[in-house]
Amino acid sequence: MARIRILSITGTLAVTLLVLYACSPLVNYPKKKVVEPKIVKENFVANDGSMLPLRTWLSKDRPAKAVVVGLHGFNDYNNSFASLGNYLSRQGIICYAYDQRGFGGTSGRGLWSGTEAYTNDLSCFVKVIRKRHPGIPLYILGESMGGAVAIVAMTGNNPPNADGVILVAPAVWGRVTMPWYQRWLLAVTSHTLPWMKLTGKGMRVIPSDNIEMRKALGRDPLVIKATRIDALYGLTDLMDQALSRAEKLNLHTLVQYGENDQIIPKKPVLLMLEKMPKATRKAFYEHGYHMLLRDLQGEKPLADIAAWIADHNDPLPYGTDNWK
């Protein structure tokens, strides 16, 4: 009887493992390298030929003094940097932002492409931009998920050639800071129902106090409204790496965070800051939300970005370096 029971348990485990393998999270990996990365009209052509829609805000009425490469957040796309690009262009700073794989107007929309794909695209894009604008400082600005991509890329084996990093509400909510039931639920659903989509409806989460902007996002067909669970699983893997490697970010860095952020909790952000070099500039905003640059008081963090680019050591006009 005991032997039969052991065989039954073994069989059940085998079937379970087969089911989990068959339903493992889908990753839409890039294809093999076929071209040299380049900009063609309004697209960044990645090395596998993927077309990543690109927006550019050139410096207005003056020579450019710096370049900023913007990396958007999860389920968003390059249009999220419209306010940033318009503001910086008036300050003599060029801004570029491309749709990351699986988001915006790219192919495979809604599918996760793997951390290596996102970091490699960034390194390739920065290389192209360096050739376009030689001799002027270049900064990577990552918002939310884009911040996590920036951290992992800059601490990897092929870091982008950047002079500094700006992390706006960086997505560093790694598993070590999640309650056990969230980790368990994500692990189970991503290996049993990876295709299932979540909308977030009914959740009382406020991403910004800018109601009109939020309504516009709701109407925008390029903003993803329903998220595959395996995409969330991939995002969590990225956040794990970003949090664990933040201490290796040894270059000029500005971190901006709104104290009303309801998307990325304070705990992982504070843990990240504890790990980072002492020279890291911190800017907290008492009335800021997750979509910090698009909040009603968005010009404050925008002004701080321009001021920090002008001089990394000068006091920031608005952001404070301590929680209130």
C-alpha positions as a Markdown table, in Angstrom:
| # | Residue | x | y | z |
|---|---|---|---|---|
| 1 | Met | 0.0 | 0.0 | 0.0 |
| 2 | Ala | 2.8 | 2.4 | 0.9 |
| 3 | Arg | 4.5 | 1.7 | -2.4 |
| 4 | Ile | 1.3 | 2.4 | -4.3 |
| 5 | Arg | 0.9 | 5.6 | -2.4 |
| 6 | Ile | 4.5 | 6.7 | -3.2 |
| 7 | Leu | 4.0 | 5.8 | -6.9 |
| 8 | Ser | 0.7 | 7.8 | -6.9 |
| 9 | Ile | 2.5 | 10.8 | -5.3 |
| 10 | Thr | 5.4 | 10.5 | -7.8 |
| 11 | Gly | 3.0 | 10.3 | -10.7 |
| 12 | Thr | 1.1 | 13.4 | -9.5 |
| 13 | Leu | 4.3 | 15.4 | -9.2 |
| 14 | Ala | 5.4 | 14.3 | -12.6 |
| 15 | Val | 2.0 | 15.4 | -14.1 |
| 16 | Thr | 2.2 | 18.7 | -12.2 |
| 17 | Leu | 5.7 | 19.4 | -13.5 |
| 18 | Leu | 4.6 | 18.6 | -17.0 |
| 19 | Val | 1.7 | 21.0 | -16.7 |
| 20 | Leu | 3.9 | 23.7 | -15.2 |
| 21 | Tyr | 6.4 | 23.3 | -18.0 |
| 22 | Ala | 3.8 | 23.4 | -20.7 |
| 23 | Cys | 2.3 | 26.6 | -19.2 |
| 24 | Ser | 5.6 | 28.3 | -18.4 |
| 25 | Pro | 5.7 | 32.1 | -18.8 |
| 26 | Leu | 6.0 | 33.1 | -22.5 |
| 27 | Val | 9.0 | 35.3 | -23.4 |
| 28 | Asn | 9.1 | 36.9 | -26.8 |
| 29 | Tyr | 12.8 | 36.8 | -27.3 |
| 30 | Pro | 14.5 | 38.9 | -30.0 |
| 31 | Lys | 15.6 | 37.3 | -33.2 |
| 32 | Lys | 19.3 | 36.9 | -34.3 |
| 33 | Lys | 21.2 | 40.0 | -35.1 |
| 34 | Val | 20.7 | 40.9 | -38.8 |
| 35 | Val | 21.4 | 44.7 | -39.0 |
| 36 | Glu | 23.4 | 47.4 | -37.3 |
| 37 | Pro | 21.2 | 49.4 | -35.0 |
| 38 | Lys | 20.1 | 52.7 | -36.6 |
| 39 | Ile | 17.5 | 55.4 | -36.7 |
| 40 | Val | 15.2 | 55.4 | -39.7 |
| 41 | Lys | 12.7 | 58.2 | -39.9 |
| 42 | Glu | 10.6 | 57.9 | -36.7 |
| 43 | Asn | 11.9 | 54.4 | -35.6 |
| 44 | Phe | 14.9 | 52.9 | -33.9 |
| 45 | Val | 15.8 | 49.8 | -35.8 |
| 46 | Ala | 17.2 | 47.3 | -33.2 |
| 47 | Asn | 19.9 | 44.8 | -34.2 |
| 48 | Asp | 17.4 | 42.1 | -34.9 |
| 49 | Gly | 15.5 | 44.4 | -37.3 |
| 50 | Ser | 12.7 | 45.2 | -34.8 |
| 51 | Met | 11.1 | 48.6 | -35.4 |
| 52 | Leu | 10.8 | 50.6 | -32.1 |
| 53 | Pro | 8.8 | 53.8 | -32.6 |
| 54 | Leu | 10.8 | 56.8 | -31.7 |
| 55 | Arg | 10.0 | 60.4 | -30.6 |
| 56 | Thr | 12.5 | 63.2 | -30.6 |
| 57 | Trp | 12.5 | 66.6 | -29.0 |
| 58 | Leu | 15.3 | 68.8 | -30.3 |
| 59 | Ser | 16.8 | 71.8 | -28.5 |
| 60 | Lys | 15.0 | 75.0 | -29.4 |
| 61 | Asp | 16.7 | 78.2 | -30.4 |
| 62 | Arg | 20.1 | 77.3 | -28.9 |
| 63 | Pro | 22.9 | 74.8 | -29.2 |
| 64 | Ala | 22.3 | 71.5 | -27.3 |
| 65 | Lys | 24.1 | 71.2 | -24.0 |
| 66 | Ala | 23.0 | 67.7 | -23.2 |
| 67 | Val | 21.0 | 64.7 | -24.4 |
| 68 | Val | 18.5 | 62.7 | -22.4 |
| 69 | Val | 17.3 | 59.2 | -23.4 |
| 70 | Gly | 13.9 | 58.4 | -21.9 |
| 71 | Leu | 12.8 | 54.8 | -21.0 |
| 72 | His | 9.1 | 54.6 | -20.3 |
| 73 | Gly | 7.3 | 52.6 | -17.7 |
| 74 | Phe | 5.4 | 49.3 | -17.9 |
| 75 | Asn | 2.4 | 49.3 | -20.3 |
| 76 | Asp | 3.2 | 52.9 | -21.4 |
| 77 | Tyr | 5.1 | 54.1 | -24.5 |
| 78 | Asn | 7.3 | 57.0 | -25.7 |
| 79 | Asn | 4.4 | 59.6 | -25.5 |
| 80 | Ser | 4.8 | 59.4 | -21.7 |
| 81 | Phe | 7.7 | 61.8 | -22.1 |
| 82 | Ala | 5.9 | 64.5 | -24.0 |
| 83 | Ser | 6.0 | 66.9 | -21.0 |
| 84 | Leu | 9.6 | 66.0 | -20.3 |
| 85 | Gly | 10.7 | 66.4 | -23.9 |
| 86 | Asn | 9.0 | 69.8 | -24.4 |
| 87 | Tyr | 10.4 | 71.1 | -21.1 |
| 88 | Leu | 13.9 | 70.0 | -21.7 |
| 89 | Ser | 14.0 | 71.2 | -25.3 |
| 90 | Arg | 13.4 | 74.7 | -24.0 |
| 91 | Gln | 16.4 | 74.3 | -21.7 |
| 92 | Gly | 18.7 | 73.4 | -24.5 |
| 93 | Ile | 18.5 | 69.6 | -23.8 |
| 94 | Ile | 17.6 | 67.1 | -26.5 |
| 95 | Cys | 15.3 | 64.3 | -25.6 |
| 96 | Tyr | 14.8 | 60.9 | -27.2 |
| 97 | Ala | 12.3 | 58.2 | -26.2 |
| 98 | Tyr | 11.6 | 54.9 | -28.0 |
| 99 | Asp | 8.9 | 52.3 | -27.4 |
| 100 | Gln | 10.4 | 49.3 | -25.6 |
| 101 | Arg | 9.6 | 45.9 | -27.0 |
| 102 | Gly | 6.1 | 44.7 | -26.3 |
| 103 | Phe | 4.8 | 48.2 | -25.7 |
| 104 | Gly | 3.3 | 51.1 | -27.6 |
| 105 | Gly | 3.5 | 50.6 | -31.4 |
| 106 | Thr | 6.0 | 47.6 | -31.4 |
| 107 | Ser | 5.3 | 44.1 | -32.6 |
| 108 | Gly | 4.5 | 41.5 | -30.1 |
| 109 | Arg | 2.6 | 44.1 | -28.1 |
| 110 | Gly | 1.7 | 42.8 | -24.6 |
| 111 | Leu | 4.4 | 40.2 | -24.5 |
| 112 | Trp | 7.5 | 40.3 | -22.3 |
| 113 | Ser | 10.8 | 40.2 | -24.2 |
| 114 | Gly | 13.2 | 39.4 | -21.4 |
| 115 | Thr | 15.5 | 41.6 | -19.4 |
| 116 | Glu | 18.5 | 41.1 | -21.7 |
| 117 | Ala | 16.5 | 42.4 | -24.7 |
| 118 | Tyr | 15.6 | 45.6 | -23.0 |
| 119 | Thr | 19.1 | 46.3 | -21.7 |
| 120 | Asn | 20.7 | 45.4 | -25.0 |
| 121 | Asp | 18.4 | 47.7 | -26.9 |
| 122 | Leu | 19.3 | 50.6 | -24.6 |
| 123 | Ser | 23.1 | 50.0 | -25.0 |
| 124 | Cys | 22.6 | 49.9 | -28.8 |
| 125 | Phe | 20.4 | 53.0 | -28.9 |
| 126 | Val | 22.9 | 55.0 | -26.8 |
| 127 | Lys | 25.7 | 54.1 | -29.1 |
| 128 | Val | 23.7 | 55.4 | -32.1 |
| 129 | Ile | 22.8 | 58.6 | -30.2 |
| 130 | Arg | 26.5 | 59.2 | -29.2 |
| 131 | Lys | 27.4 | 59.2 | -32.9 |
| 132 | Arg | 24.7 | 61.7 | -33.6 |
| 133 | His | 25.7 | 64.0 | -30.9 |
| 134 | Pro | 29.4 | 63.6 | -30.1 |
| 135 | Gly | 31.0 | 65.6 | -27.4 |
| 136 | Ile | 28.0 | 66.5 | -25.2 |
| 137 | Pro | 26.8 | 64.8 | -22.0 |
| 138 | Leu | 24.3 | 62.0 | -22.3 |
| 139 | Tyr | 21.9 | 60.9 | -19.5 |
| 140 | Ile | 19.5 | 58.0 | -19.3 |
| 141 | Leu | 16.2 | 58.8 | -17.7 |
| 142 | Gly | 14.2 | 55.7 | -16.6 |
| 143 | Glu | 10.6 | 56.1 | -15.3 |
| 144 | Ser | 9.3 | 53.2 | -13.3 |
| 145 | Met | 10.1 | 50.0 | -15.3 |
| 146 | Gly | 12.4 | 52.2 | -17.4 |
| 147 | Gly | 14.3 | 52.9 | -14.2 |
| 148 | Ala | 14.8 | 49.2 | -13.5 |
| 149 | Val | 16.1 | 48.7 | -17.1 |
| 150 | Ala | 18.5 | 51.6 | -16.7 |
| 151 | Ile | 19.9 | 50.1 | -13.4 |
| 152 | Val | 20.4 | 46.6 | -14.8 |
| 153 | Ala | 21.9 | 47.9 | -18.1 |
| 154 | Met | 24.4 | 50.3 | -16.4 |
| 155 | Thr | 25.6 | 47.5 | -14.0 |
| 156 | Gly | 25.8 | 44.8 | -16.7 |
| 157 | Asn | 28.6 | 43.5 | -18.9 |
| 158 | Asn | 27.8 | 45.9 | -21.8 |
| 159 | Pro | 26.7 | 49.2 | -20.1 |
| 160 | Pro | 25.5 | 52.1 | -22.2 |
| 161 | Asn | 28.1 | 54.9 | -22.6 |
| 162 | Ala | 26.2 | 57.4 | -20.4 |
| 163 | Asp | 27.4 | 60.2 | -18.2 |
| 164 | Gly | 24.6 | 59.7 | -15.6 |
| 165 | Val | 21.3 | 58.2 | -14.7 |
| 166 | Ile | 18.0 | 59.8 | -13.6 |
| 167 | Leu | 15.6 | 57.3 | -11.9 |
| 168 | Val | 12.0 | 58.5 | -11.6 |
| 169 | Ala | 9.9 | 56.4 | -9.3 |
| 170 | Pro | 12.1 | 53.4 | -10.2 |
| 171 | Ala | 10.5 | 49.9 | -10.3 |
| 172 | Val | 12.6 | 48.1 | -7.7 |
| 173 | Trp | 9.7 | 46.2 | -6.0 |
| 174 | Gly | 11.7 | 43.0 | -5.9 |
| 175 | Arg | 10.5 | 39.7 | -4.4 |
| 176 | Val | 12.5 | 40.2 | -1.2 |
| 177 | Thr | 10.2 | 43.1 | -0.3 |
| 178 | Met | 6.9 | 41.4 | -1.3 |
| 179 | Pro | 4.7 | 39.5 | 1.2 |
| 180 | Trp | 4.9 | 35.7 | 0.8 |
| 181 | Tyr | 1.4 | 35.4 | -0.6 |
| 182 | Gln | 2.1 | 37.8 | -3.5 |
| 183 | Arg | 5.2 | 35.9 | -4.4 |
| 184 | Trp | 3.3 | 32.6 | -4.2 |
| 185 | Leu | 0.4 | 33.8 | -6.2 |
| 186 | Leu | 2.6 | 35.2 | -9.0 |
| 187 | Ala | 4.7 | 32.0 | -9.2 |
| 188 | Val | 1.6 | 29.8 | -9.4 |
| 189 | Thr | -0.5 | 31.8 | -11.8 |
| 190 | Ser | 2.5 | 32.6 | -14.1 |
| 191 | His | 3.1 | 28.8 | -14.5 |
| 192 | Thr | -0.6 | 27.8 | -14.8 |
| 193 | Leu | -2.4 | 30.7 | -16.4 |
| 194 | Pro | 0.4 | 32.8 | -18.0 |
| 195 | Trp | -2.0 | 34.1 | -20.8 |
| 196 | Met | -4.6 | 35.4 | -18.4 |
| 197 | Lys | -4.9 | 39.2 | -18.4 |
| 198 | Leu | -5.5 | 41.5 | -15.5 |
| 199 | Thr | -7.0 | 44.9 | -15.8 |
| 200 | Gly | -6.6 | 46.4 | -12.3 |
| 201 | Lys | -10.2 | 47.5 | -12.3 |
| 202 | Gly | -11.6 | 47.9 | -8.8 |
| 203 | Met | -8.2 | 48.6 | -7.3 |
| 204 | Arg | -8.2 | 51.9 | -5.5 |
| 205 | Val | -4.8 | 53.0 | -6.7 |
| 206 | Ile | -4.2 | 56.6 | -7.8 |
| 207 | Pro | -1.2 | 56.9 | -10.1 |
| 208 | Ser | -1.4 | 60.7 | -10.4 |
| 209 | Asp | -3.4 | 63.6 | -9.2 |
| 210 | Asn | -3.6 | 64.8 | -12.8 |
| 211 | Ile | -7.1 | 63.5 | -13.6 |
| 212 | Glu | -7.3 | 64.9 | -17.2 |
| 213 | Met | -4.0 | 63.1 | -18.0 |
| 214 | Arg | -5.3 | 59.9 | -16.6 |
| 215 | Lys | -8.5 | 60.1 | -18.7 |
| 216 | Ala | -6.4 | 60.7 | -21.8 |
| 217 | Leu | -4.4 | 57.6 | -21.0 |
| 218 | Gly | -7.6 | 55.6 | -20.7 |
| 219 | Arg | -8.6 | 56.7 | -24.2 |
| 220 | Asp | -5.1 | 56.1 | -25.7 |
| 221 | Pro | -5.1 | 52.8 | -27.7 |
| 222 | Leu | -1.4 | 52.5 | -27.4 |
| 223 | Val | -1.5 | 52.3 | -23.6 |
| 224 | Ile | -2.0 | 48.6 | -22.5 |
| 225 | Lys | -5.0 | 48.2 | -20.3 |
| 226 | Ala | -5.0 | 44.5 | -19.7 |
| 227 | Thr | -1.7 | 42.8 | -18.7 |
| 228 | Arg | -0.7 | 39.2 | -19.2 |
| 229 | Ile | 0.4 | 37.5 | -16.0 |
| 230 | Asp | 3.6 | 36.3 | -17.6 |
| 231 | Ala | 4.5 | 39.9 | -18.4 |
| 232 | Leu | 4.1 | 40.7 | -14.8 |
| 233 | Tyr | 6.4 | 37.8 | -14.0 |
| 234 | Gly | 9.0 | 39.1 | -16.3 |
| 235 | Leu | 8.7 | 42.6 | -14.8 |
| 236 | Thr | 9.2 | 41.1 | -11.4 |
| 237 | Asp | 12.4 | 39.3 | -12.5 |
| 238 | Leu | 13.6 | 42.7 | -13.8 |
| 239 | Met | 12.8 | 44.4 | -10.5 |
| 240 | Asp | 14.6 | 41.7 | -8.6 |
| 241 | Gln | 17.8 | 42.4 | -10.6 |
| 242 | Ala | 17.5 | 46.2 | -10.3 |
| 243 | Leu | 17.1 | 46.1 | -6.5 |
| 244 | Ser | 20.0 | 43.7 | -6.1 |
| 245 | Arg | 22.4 | 45.6 | -8.4 |
| 246 | Ala | 21.6 | 49.2 | -7.4 |
| 247 | Glu | 24.7 | 49.3 | -5.2 |
| 248 | Lys | 26.9 | 48.9 | -8.3 |
| 249 | Leu | 25.5 | 52.0 | -9.9 |
| 250 | Asn | 28.7 | 54.0 | -9.6 |
| 251 | Leu | 28.1 | 57.1 | -11.7 |
| 252 | His | 26.2 | 60.4 | -11.3 |
| 253 | Thr | 22.6 | 59.4 | -10.3 |
| 254 | Leu | 19.5 | 61.4 | -9.4 |
| 255 | Val | 16.6 | 59.5 | -7.8 |
| 256 | Gln | 13.1 | 61.1 | -7.8 |
| 257 | Tyr | 10.2 | 59.7 | -5.8 |
| 258 | Gly | 6.8 | 61.0 | -4.8 |
| 259 | Glu | 5.7 | 60.4 | -1.3 |
| 260 | Asn | 2.2 | 59.6 | -2.5 |
| 261 | Asp | 3.4 | 56.9 | -4.9 |
| 262 | Gln | 0.9 | 54.0 | -4.7 |
| 263 | Ile | 2.5 | 51.9 | -7.4 |
| 264 | Ile | 6.0 | 51.3 | -6.1 |
| 265 | Pro | 6.0 | 51.2 | -2.3 |
| 266 | Lys | 8.5 | 53.2 | -0.2 |
| 267 | Lys | 10.1 | 50.1 | 1.4 |
| 268 | Pro | 11.9 | 48.9 | -1.7 |
| 269 | Val | 12.9 | 52.4 | -2.8 |
| 270 | Leu | 14.4 | 53.1 | 0.6 |
| 271 | Leu | 16.2 | 49.8 | 0.5 |
| 272 | Met | 17.6 | 50.6 | -2.9 |
| 273 | Leu | 18.8 | 54.0 | -1.6 |
| 274 | Glu | 20.5 | 52.4 | 1.3 |
| 275 | Lys | 22.5 | 50.3 | -1.1 |
| 276 | Met | 23.5 | 53.0 | -3.5 |
| 277 | Pro | 26.6 | 55.1 | -3.3 |
| 278 | Lys | 26.5 | 58.1 | -0.9 |
| 279 | Ala | 26.9 | 60.5 | -3.8 |
| 280 | Thr | 23.5 | 59.6 | -5.1 |
| 281 | Arg | 21.2 | 62.6 | -5.2 |
| 282 | Lys | 17.8 | 62.1 | -3.7 |
| 283 | Ala | 14.7 | 64.2 | -4.5 |
| 284 | Phe | 11.5 | 63.5 | -2.6 |
| 285 | Tyr | 8.2 | 65.3 | -3.4 |
| 286 | Glu | 5.6 | 65.6 | -0.7 |
| 287 | His | 2.7 | 65.9 | -3.1 |
| 288 | Gly | 4.2 | 63.7 | -5.8 |
| 289 | Tyr | 2.6 | 60.5 | -7.1 |
| 290 | His | 3.9 | 57.7 | -9.3 |
| 291 | Met | 3.6 | 59.6 | -12.6 |
| 292 | Leu | 5.7 | 62.3 | -11.0 |
| 293 | Leu | 6.6 | 64.1 | -14.2 |
| 294 | Arg | 3.0 | 64.3 | -15.3 |
| 295 | Asp | 1.4 | 65.2 | -12.0 |
| 296 | Leu | -0.2 | 68.6 | -11.5 |
| 297 | Gln | 3.1 | 69.8 | -10.0 |
| 298 | Gly | 5.1 | 68.0 | -12.7 |
| 299 | Glu | 7.2 | 71.1 | -13.5 |
| 300 | Lys | 8.9 | 70.8 | -10.1 |
| 301 | Pro | 10.7 | 67.5 | -10.8 |
| 302 | Leu | 11.2 | 68.6 | -14.3 |
| 303 | Ala | 13.0 | 71.8 | -13.1 |
| 304 | Asp | 15.1 | 69.6 | -10.8 |
| 305 | Ile | 16.2 | 67.4 | -13.7 |
| 306 | Ala | 17.3 | 70.4 | -15.7 |
| 307 | Ala | 19.1 | 71.9 | -12.6 |
| 308 | Trp | 20.8 | 68.6 | -11.8 |
| 309 | Ile | 22.0 | 68.2 | -15.4 |
| 310 | Ala | 23.4 | 71.7 | -15.3 |
| 311 | Asp | 25.3 | 71.0 | -12.1 |
| 312 | His | 25.2 | 67.7 | -10.1 |
| 313 | Asn | 26.3 | 69.4 | -6.9 |
| 314 | Asp | 24.0 | 72.5 | -6.7 |
| 315 | Pro | 20.9 | 72.4 | -4.5 |
| 316 | Leu | 17.8 | 71.3 | -6.3 |
| 317 | Pro | 15.0 | 73.9 | -6.6 |
| 318 | Tyr | 12.2 | 71.7 | -5.2 |
| 319 | Gly | 13.0 | 68.1 | -4.2 |
| 320 | Thr | 14.2 | 67.4 | -0.7 |
| 321 | Asp | 16.7 | 64.7 | 0.3 |
| 322 | Asn | 14.7 | 63.5 | 3.4 |
| 323 | Trp | 11.3 | 62.0 | 4.0 |
| 324 | Lys | 8.8 | 64.2 | 5.8 |
